[in-house]
Amino acid sequence: MDALQKLFEQHFRLPPSRIQPLQGQLGGSGRNIIRLSTEQQSAIGILYNVREENVAFLEFSRHFRRYGLPVPEIYAEDLNHGAYLEEDLGDTTLFEFLSKHRTGENIAPDVVEAYRKVVAVLPRFQIEAGRDLNYKVCYPRARFDRQSISWDLNYFKYYFLRLAGIPFNEQALEDDFDSLTNFLLSADGDYFLYRDFQSRNIMLRNGQPFFLDYQGGRKGALQYDIASLLYDAKADLPPELRQQLLDLYIDKLGGFVDVKREAFLRYYYAYAYARILQALGAYGFRGFYERKVHFLQSVPYALKNLRWLLHNVKLPIALPTLMEAFNSMLASEKLQGLASEAENLTVRIMSFSFHRGLPKDESGHGGGFVFDGRSLPNPGREERFKMLTGRDTPVIDYLNQQESVHQFLASVMSLVDASVSEYQRRGFKSLMVSFGCTGGQHRSVFLAEQLAKRLRGRNGVDVVVRHRELESLPTGKSAQ
């Protein structure tokens, strides 16, 4: 953390006044992602101890920016301490934007338009910027080659099939793996393969997409990345939209290379399978092996994608044992039960007045955290705020100007973040966090809303907010 603070001060000529961890244990990469900010400036700091991967990200970022591609600017780096500072692209991922603007398979036009923009820029990464990229810095491999594919397939076999209890003939499965690998490698593989081109690695700022997490990129086939996006498990895109976006992508490719649709599609669905197997291996490792239950939430969606492929696609090669394993997965009671086992953690956040006593936890789990906000500056003592609540802008602005409030919130966030991660890891379903103050109108309401805002961005967390004392206000305007 000291290294990041130094980099921030060197770049902005001021020390950061706020430091906010963003990812915790929910991500699968092992990186520590931290927002550092002052009143005017903000940056994202990364702490990660794999030097080669850091080098790849930094060099790729600078290369892509030279081509005018929307990736974060690198402000500063200290590779000896595994630290670098990059542009802050905000808090809205494409996945979060999709999740908030859909009802089942009915996806809002703004989301579809965002996806279209993302698909349109992909060939520029793969072909335009990929031509003279320094592939010598790729980590762990410079090409999506036989070794890369073998790692992914074995990951799937040992961490998903084995741990999920799916029976298979090992030699027959290996024979299918060889056939699939040979087929995948017969596609033209001289393009930049982004590797993790999915909705959680794409940020939206003012309606425009920005791209992250390409440090695992290497040379490979065009089909892999578009399959990664369109068969991104929890994004759960409807088949019709997937087809529209695939058609758009193939059309955009035509502006860069001479591509024949039939030739492209010959390999496309095999790469869709390959990407799903890679993802399932990761879900199995994080979920079954490391016991991070929230990773298993994606499994039912991946199975849904497999079911669609099995019913709608015939590959040019025979993979009988692998297909048999897929059918066993779809029939597995253990895997079908993951949808209920991996339900979201519900965090109930309440504001209240100590005069009316502590709130009751209706879930029966004992109340969780209770934080006392009475030590903070009290807007209720000022006439201009008396008729307002902690959800009104003047009160929010007033409390945001108090350093003691930021210190209080930082401590709260740290405690709650750690508990949320541990609750998810252990499969708990409910956590209650309560904030009390004198009247339950200003400070406690503000604190509850700030925590809710923080937690709503976390994968696998449902947030329910209740302001107990505001419910009895004559206007009722701030009850939720």
C-alpha positions as CSV (number, residue, x, y, z in Angstrom):
1,M,0.0,0.0,0.0
2,D,2.9,2.4,0.7
3,A,4.1,1.8,-2.9
4,L,0.7,2.9,-4.3
5,Q,0.5,5.9,-2.1
6,K,4.0,7.0,-3.2
7,L,3.0,6.5,-6.9
8,F,-0.1,8.5,-6.4
9,E,1.7,11.4,-4.7
10,Q,4.4,11.4,-7.3
11,H,1.8,11.6,-10.1
12,F,-0.7,14.0,-8.6
13,R,1.7,16.0,-6.4
14,L,-0.7,15.3,-3.4
15,P,-1.1,12.3,-1.1
16,P,-4.4,10.4,-1.4
17,S,-7.0,11.4,1.2
18,R,-9.1,8.3,0.6
19,I,-8.1,4.7,0.0
20,Q,-10.9,2.2,-0.8
21,P,-10.4,-1.5,-1.6
22,L,-12.6,-2.4,-4.6
23,Q,-12.5,-6.2,-5.1
24,G,-11.6,-8.1,-1.9
25,Q,-11.8,-11.8,-2.2
26,L,-14.6,-11.9,-4.8
27,G,-12.3,-11.8,-7.8
28,G,-10.5,-14.7,-9.3
29,S,-7.3,-13.1,-10.3
30,G,-5.5,-12.6,-6.9
31,R,-5.0,-8.9,-7.5
32,N,-5.6,-6.3,-4.9
33,I,-7.5,-3.4,-6.6
34,I,-7.7,-0.1,-4.7
35,R,-9.1,3.3,-5.5
36,L,-7.0,6.2,-4.2
37,S,-8.4,9.7,-4.4
38,T,-8.4,13.3,-3.3
39,E,-11.2,15.8,-3.7
40,Q,-10.2,16.4,-7.3
41,Q,-8.3,13.3,-8.5
42,S,-8.8,9.6,-8.5
43,A,-6.8,6.6,-9.7
44,I,-6.9,2.8,-9.5
45,G,-4.0,1.1,-7.8
46,I,-3.1,-2.5,-8.5
47,L,-1.0,-4.7,-6.2
48,Y,0.1,-8.0,-7.6
49,N,3.2,-10.0,-7.1
50,V,3.5,-11.7,-10.6
51,R,6.0,-9.4,-12.3
52,E,5.6,-11.0,-15.8
53,E,1.9,-10.5,-15.8
54,N,2.2,-6.9,-14.6
55,V,4.8,-6.3,-17.4
56,A,2.4,-7.7,-20.0
57,F,-0.5,-5.5,-18.8
58,L,1.6,-2.4,-18.8
59,E,3.1,-2.9,-22.2
60,F,-0.2,-4.0,-23.8
61,S,-1.9,-0.9,-22.3
62,R,0.6,1.5,-23.7
63,H,0.5,-0.3,-27.1
64,F,-3.2,-0.2,-27.3
65,R,-3.4,3.5,-26.4
66,R,-1.0,4.2,-29.2
67,Y,-3.7,2.8,-31.5
68,G,-6.3,5.0,-29.8
69,L,-8.1,2.0,-28.2
70,P,-10.1,2.7,-25.1
71,V,-7.9,1.2,-22.3
72,P,-6.8,2.9,-19.1
73,E,-3.9,5.3,-19.1
74,I,-1.0,4.1,-17.0
75,Y,0.1,6.8,-14.6
76,A,3.0,5.2,-12.8
77,E,4.5,1.9,-11.9
78,D,6.8,0.3,-9.3
79,L,7.4,-3.3,-10.6
80,N,9.8,-4.0,-7.7
81,H,6.9,-3.8,-5.4
82,G,4.3,-5.2,-7.7
83,A,2.4,-1.9,-7.9
84,Y,1.1,0.3,-10.6
85,L,-1.4,3.2,-10.9
86,E,-3.9,3.5,-13.7
87,E,-6.8,5.7,-14.9
88,D,-10.0,5.3,-12.9
89,L,-12.8,4.3,-15.3
90,G,-15.6,4.4,-12.8
91,D,-17.7,1.7,-11.2
92,T,-20.0,0.4,-13.9
93,T,-19.1,-2.8,-15.7
94,L,-21.0,-4.0,-18.7
95,F,-22.2,-6.9,-16.6
96,E,-23.6,-4.6,-14.0
97,F,-25.3,-2.4,-16.6
98,L,-26.8,-5.5,-18.2
99,S,-28.0,-6.8,-14.8
100,K,-29.7,-3.5,-13.9
101,H,-31.5,-3.1,-17.2
102,R,-33.1,-6.4,-18.0
103,T,-36.2,-8.3,-17.2
104,G,-35.5,-12.0,-17.9
105,E,-34.6,-12.1,-21.6
106,N,-36.0,-8.6,-22.2
107,I,-32.8,-6.4,-22.4
108,A,-33.0,-2.6,-22.6
109,P,-32.0,-1.0,-25.9
110,D,-29.2,0.9,-24.2
111,V,-27.6,-2.3,-23.1
112,V,-27.8,-3.8,-26.6
113,E,-26.2,-0.7,-28.0
114,A,-23.4,-1.0,-25.5
115,Y,-22.8,-4.6,-26.6
116,R,-22.8,-3.5,-30.2
117,K,-20.1,-0.9,-29.4
118,V,-18.0,-3.5,-27.6
119,V,-18.3,-6.0,-30.5
120,A,-17.4,-3.3,-33.1
121,V,-14.1,-2.5,-31.4
122,L,-12.9,-6.1,-30.8
123,P,-11.4,-6.5,-34.3
124,R,-9.2,-3.4,-33.7
125,F,-7.6,-5.2,-30.7
126,Q,-7.3,-8.5,-32.5
127,I,-6.1,-7.4,-35.9
128,E,-5.1,-3.7,-36.1
129,A,-3.2,-3.4,-32.8
130,G,-2.4,-7.1,-32.8
131,R,-0.1,-6.9,-35.9
132,D,2.9,-5.3,-34.2
133,L,2.3,-6.2,-30.6
134,N,5.3,-7.4,-28.6
135,Y,4.3,-11.0,-28.1
136,K,7.6,-11.6,-26.3
137,V,6.1,-10.2,-23.1
138,C,3.0,-12.5,-23.1
139,Y,2.5,-14.5,-20.0
140,P,2.3,-17.4,-19.4
141,R,2.4,-18.3,-23.2
142,A,3.0,-16.3,-26.3
143,R,0.4,-18.3,-28.2
144,F,-2.8,-20.1,-27.6
145,D,-1.0,-23.3,-28.4
146,R,-1.3,-27.0,-27.5
147,Q,0.1,-26.4,-24.0
148,S,-2.4,-23.6,-23.4
149,I,-5.3,-25.7,-24.5
150,S,-4.1,-28.7,-22.5
151,W,-4.0,-26.6,-19.3
152,D,-7.6,-25.5,-19.8
153,L,-8.9,-28.9,-20.6
154,N,-7.1,-30.6,-17.7
155,Y,-8.4,-27.8,-15.4
156,F,-11.9,-28.7,-16.5
157,K,-11.3,-32.4,-16.1
158,Y,-9.7,-32.4,-12.6
159,Y,-11.4,-29.4,-10.9
160,F,-14.8,-29.6,-12.5
161,L,-15.6,-33.1,-13.7
162,R,-13.8,-34.9,-10.8
163,L,-15.0,-32.6,-8.0
164,A,-18.6,-32.6,-9.4
165,G,-18.6,-36.4,-9.4
166,I,-19.2,-36.8,-13.1
167,P,-18.1,-40.2,-14.3
168,F,-15.9,-40.5,-17.4
169,N,-13.4,-42.9,-19.1
170,E,-10.1,-41.0,-18.8
171,Q,-8.4,-42.4,-21.8
172,A,-11.4,-41.9,-24.0
173,L,-11.8,-38.4,-22.7
174,E,-8.1,-37.7,-23.4
175,D,-8.6,-38.9,-27.0
176,D,-11.4,-36.4,-27.4
177,F,-9.3,-33.7,-25.9
178,D,-6.6,-34.5,-28.5
179,S,-9.2,-34.3,-31.3
180,L,-10.6,-31.0,-30.1
181,T,-7.1,-29.5,-29.7
182,N,-6.0,-30.5,-33.2
183,F,-9.2,-29.0,-34.6
184,L,-8.8,-25.8,-32.7
185,L,-5.2,-25.4,-33.8
186,S,-6.1,-25.9,-37.4
187,A,-7.8,-22.4,-37.4
188,D,-5.8,-19.4,-38.4
189,G,-4.2,-18.3,-35.1
190,D,-2.1,-15.2,-36.0
191,Y,-4.2,-12.6,-34.3
192,F,-4.3,-11.1,-30.8
193,L,-6.4,-13.2,-28.5
194,Y,-7.6,-11.1,-25.6
195,R,-8.3,-14.2,-23.5
196,D,-10.7,-12.8,-20.9
197,F,-13.0,-10.8,-23.2
198,Q,-16.1,-10.8,-21.0
199,S,-18.7,-8.4,-19.5
200,R,-17.0,-8.0,-16.2
201,N,-13.8,-6.8,-17.8
202,I,-15.5,-4.0,-19.8
203,M,-16.2,-0.7,-18.1
204,L,-18.9,1.8,-19.3
205,R,-18.2,5.5,-18.9
206,N,-20.6,8.0,-20.4
207,G,-22.0,5.2,-22.5
208,Q,-18.7,4.3,-24.0
209,P,-16.8,1.0,-23.4
210,F,-13.3,0.8,-21.9
211,F,-11.4,-2.4,-21.7
212,L,-9.4,-4.1,-18.9
213,D,-7.7,-7.4,-18.0
214,Y,-6.0,-8.3,-21.3
215,Q,-2.8,-9.3,-19.5
216,G,-3.4,-12.9,-20.4
217,G,-3.5,-12.1,-24.1
218,R,-1.5,-14.0,-26.7
219,K,-1.6,-15.0,-30.3
220,G,-4.6,-17.0,-31.3
221,A,-7.8,-17.4,-33.4
222,L,-10.4,-14.7,-33.9
223,Q,-13.2,-17.0,-32.7
224,Y,-12.2,-17.3,-29.1
225,D,-12.8,-13.8,-27.9
226,I,-16.2,-13.2,-29.5
227,A,-17.3,-16.6,-28.1
228,S,-16.0,-15.5,-24.6
229,L,-18.3,-12.5,-24.7
230,L,-21.4,-14.1,-26.2
231,Y,-21.2,-17.2,-24.0
232,D,-20.2,-15.3,-20.8
233,A,-22.1,-17.5,-18.3
234,K,-23.9,-15.1,-15.9
235,A,-24.5,-12.5,-18.6
236,D,-27.0,-15.1,-19.9
237,L,-27.5,-13.5,-23.3
238,P,-30.6,-14.7,-25.2
239,P,-29.7,-16.8,-28.3
240,E,-31.3,-14.2,-30.7
241,L,-29.1,-11.4,-29.3
242,R,-26.0,-13.6,-29.4
243,Q,-26.8,-14.3,-33.1
244,Q,-27.3,-10.5,-33.9
245,L,-24.0,-9.7,-32.2
246,L,-22.1,-12.5,-33.9
247,D,-23.4,-11.3,-37.3
248,L,-22.3,-7.7,-36.5
249,Y,-18.8,-9.0,-35.5
250,I,-18.3,-11.0,-38.7
251,D,-19.4,-7.9,-40.6
252,K,-16.9,-5.7,-38.8
253,L,-14.2,-8.2,-39.4
254,G,-14.6,-7.6,-43.1
255,G,-13.2,-4.2,-42.7
256,F,-9.9,-5.7,-41.6
257,V,-9.5,-9.1,-43.2
258,D,-11.0,-11.1,-45.9
259,V,-13.2,-13.4,-43.9
260,K,-15.7,-16.0,-45.2
261,R,-18.6,-16.5,-42.9
262,E,-18.8,-20.3,-43.5
263,A,-15.1,-20.7,-42.8
264,F,-15.3,-18.6,-39.6
265,L,-18.3,-20.5,-38.3
266,R,-16.6,-23.9,-39.0
267,Y,-14.4,-23.2,-35.9
268,Y,-16.5,-20.8,-33.9
269,Y,-18.6,-23.2,-32.0
270,A,-15.7,-25.4,-31.1
271,Y,-14.1,-22.3,-29.6
272,A,-17.3,-21.6,-27.7
273,Y,-17.1,-25.1,-26.2
274,A,-13.4,-24.5,-25.4
275,R,-14.2,-21.3,-23.6
276,I,-17.0,-22.8,-21.6
277,L,-14.7,-25.6,-20.5
278,Q,-12.1,-23.1,-19.4
279,A,-14.7,-21.2,-17.4
280,L,-16.1,-24.4,-15.8
281,G,-12.6,-25.3,-14.7
282,A,-12.2,-22.0,-13.0
283,Y,-15.6,-22.2,-11.3
284,G,-14.7,-25.7,-10.1
285,F,-11.3,-24.7,-8.7
286,R,-12.7,-21.6,-7.0
287,G,-16.0,-23.1,-5.9
288,F,-15.5,-26.8,-5.2
289,Y,-11.8,-26.7,-4.3
290,E,-11.3,-23.3,-2.6
291,R,-14.9,-23.3,-1.2
292,K,-15.7,-19.9,-2.5
293,V,-19.4,-20.6,-3.0
294,H,-20.2,-17.5,-5.1
295,F,-18.2,-18.8,-8.0
296,L,-20.6,-21.7,-8.3
297,Q,-23.4,-19.3,-9.1
298,S,-22.2,-19.2,-12.7
299,V,-22.4,-23.0,-13.2
300,P,-26.1,-23.2,-13.9
301,Y,-25.7,-20.5,-16.6
302,A,-22.8,-22.3,-18.2
303,L,-24.8,-25.5,-18.2
304,K,-27.6,-23.6,-20.0
305,N,-25.1,-22.6,-22.7
306,L,-24.0,-26.2,-23.0
307,R,-27.5,-27.4,-23.4
308,W,-28.2,-24.9,-26.2
309,L,-25.0,-25.9,-28.0
310,L,-25.8,-29.6,-27.7
311,H,-29.3,-29.0,-29.1
312,N,-28.4,-26.6,-31.9
313,V,-24.9,-27.2,-33.1
314,K,-23.2,-30.1,-34.8
315,L,-19.4,-29.9,-34.7
316,P,-17.3,-30.9,-37.7
317,I,-15.5,-33.5,-35.5
318,A,-16.7,-36.3,-33.3
319,L,-16.2,-36.0,-29.5
320,P,-18.4,-38.8,-28.1
321,T,-16.9,-39.1,-24.6
322,L,-16.9,-35.3,-24.1
323,M,-20.5,-35.1,-25.2
324,E,-21.4,-37.9,-22.9
325,A,-19.8,-36.0,-20.0
326,F,-21.8,-32.9,-21.0
327,N,-25.1,-34.9,-20.9
328,S,-24.1,-36.4,-17.5
329,M,-23.5,-32.8,-16.2
330,L,-26.9,-31.7,-17.4
331,A,-28.5,-34.7,-15.7
332,S,-26.5,-34.3,-12.4
333,E,-28.7,-33.5,-9.4
334,K,-25.6,-32.1,-7.6
335,L,-25.0,-29.5,-10.4
336,Q,-28.7,-28.8,-10.9
337,G,-28.8,-28.1,-7.1
338,L,-26.1,-25.4,-7.3
339,A,-28.7,-22.8,-8.4
340,S,-30.3,-23.0,-4.9
341,E,-27.1,-23.7,-3.0
342,A,-25.3,-20.7,-4.4
343,E,-28.1,-18.2,-3.8
344,N,-27.0,-14.7,-3.2
345,L,-26.1,-13.5,0.2
346,T,-28.7,-11.0,1.4
347,V,-27.3,-8.0,3.3
348,R,-30.1,-6.2,5.2
349,I,-29.0,-2.6,6.1
350,M,-31.0,-0.6,8.5
351,S,-30.9,2.9,10.0
352,F,-32.5,3.5,13.4
353,S,-32.7,5.8,16.4
354,F,-31.2,4.6,19.7
355,H,-34.1,6.2,21.5
356,R,-36.4,3.5,20.1
357,G,-34.1,0.6,20.8
358,L,-32.1,-1.7,18.6
359,P,-33.7,-3.1,15.5
360,K,-34.9,-6.7,15.4
361,D,-33.3,-9.1,12.9
362,E,-36.4,-10.8,11.3
363,S,-34.2,-13.4,9.7
364,G,-33.4,-14.9,13.1
365,H,-29.6,-14.8,12.6
366,G,-28.9,-12.6,15.6
367,G,-28.5,-9.0,14.4
368,G,-25.0,-8.9,12.8
369,F,-23.3,-5.5,13.1
370,V,-24.6,-2.5,15.0
371,F,-22.6,0.7,14.4
372,D,-23.0,3.8,16.5
373,G,-22.9,7.0,14.4
374,R,-23.5,9.4,17.3
375,S,-19.8,10.4,17.5
376,L,-20.1,12.0,14.1
377,P,-21.0,15.6,13.4
378,N,-24.8,16.0,13.7
379,P,-26.6,17.8,10.8
380,G,-29.8,17.7,12.9
381,R,-28.4,20.5,15.1
382,E,-28.5,22.9,12.2
383,E,-31.8,24.6,11.3
384,R,-31.2,24.2,7.5
385,F,-31.1,20.4,7.8
386,K,-33.9,19.8,10.3
387,M,-36.5,19.0,7.7
388,L,-34.1,16.9,5.5
389,T,-32.8,13.4,5.8
390,G,-29.6,11.6,5.2
391,R,-30.8,10.9,1.6
392,D,-31.1,14.5,0.7
393,T,-28.2,16.1,-1.2
394,P,-27.5,19.0,1.2
395,V,-27.1,16.6,4.1
396,I,-25.0,14.2,1.9
397,D,-22.7,17.1,0.9
398,Y,-22.3,18.2,4.5
399,L,-21.4,14.8,5.8
400,N,-19.1,14.1,2.9
401,Q,-17.1,17.2,3.9
402,Q,-16.3,15.7,7.4
403,E,-13.1,13.8,7.6
404,S,-14.3,11.9,10.7
405,V,-17.2,10.5,8.6
406,H,-14.8,9.1,5.9
407,Q,-12.7,7.5,8.6
408,F,-15.7,6.0,10.2
409,L,-17.0,4.6,6.9
410,A,-13.5,3.2,6.0
411,S,-13.5,1.2,9.2
412,V,-17.1,0.0,8.6
413,M,-16.4,-0.9,5.0
414,S,-13.3,-2.9,6.0
415,L,-15.2,-4.9,8.6
416,V,-18.3,-5.5,6.5
417,D,-16.3,-6.4,3.4
418,A,-14.4,-9.1,5.3
419,S,-17.6,-10.5,6.7
420,V,-19.4,-10.6,3.4
421,S,-16.5,-12.4,1.8
422,E,-16.4,-15.0,4.6
423,Y,-20.1,-15.4,4.7
424,Q,-20.1,-16.1,0.9
425,R,-17.2,-18.5,1.2
426,R,-19.1,-20.5,3.9
427,G,-22.4,-20.4,2.1
428,F,-24.3,-18.2,4.6
429,K,-27.4,-16.4,3.2
430,S,-28.1,-13.5,5.5
431,L,-26.2,-10.7,7.2
432,M,-27.6,-7.6,8.9
433,V,-25.8,-4.3,9.4
434,S,-27.5,-1.5,11.4
435,F,-26.5,2.1,11.9
436,G,-27.9,4.1,14.8
437,C,-27.8,7.8,15.7
438,T,-29.8,10.0,17.9
439,G,-32.9,10.5,15.8
440,G,-32.4,8.0,13.0
441,Q,-33.0,10.7,10.4
442,H,-29.6,12.0,9.2
443,R,-26.3,10.3,10.1
444,S,-27.6,6.7,10.3
445,V,-29.5,7.1,7.1
446,F,-26.5,8.5,5.3
447,L,-24.2,5.7,6.5
448,A,-26.7,3.0,5.6
449,E,-27.0,4.4,2.1
450,Q,-23.3,4.6,1.6
451,L,-22.8,1.0,2.6
452,A,-25.7,-0.1,0.3
453,K,-24.1,1.8,-2.6
454,R,-20.8,0.0,-1.9
455,L,-22.3,-3.5,-1.7
456,R,-24.7,-3.3,-4.6
457,G,-21.7,-3.5,-6.9
458,R,-20.6,-6.9,-5.5
459,N,-21.3,-10.1,-7.3
460,G,-23.6,-12.5,-5.4
461,V,-24.9,-9.9,-3.0
462,D,-28.6,-8.7,-2.7
463,V,-29.0,-5.5,-0.7
464,V,-32.2,-4.6,1.2
465,V,-32.3,-1.2,2.9
466,R,-34.8,-0.1,5.5
467,H,-34.8,3.3,7.3
468,R,-36.9,2.5,10.4
469,E,-37.5,6.0,11.7
470,L,-38.2,7.5,8.3
471,E,-41.1,5.2,7.8
472,S,-43.0,7.2,10.4
473,L,-42.3,10.6,8.7
474,P,-45.5,12.4,7.5
475,T,-44.2,12.6,3.9
476,G,-42.8,9.1,3.9
477,K,-40.5,10.3,1.1
478,S,-37.4,8.6,2.3
479,A,-38.8,5.2,3.2
480,Q,-37.4,2.4,1.0
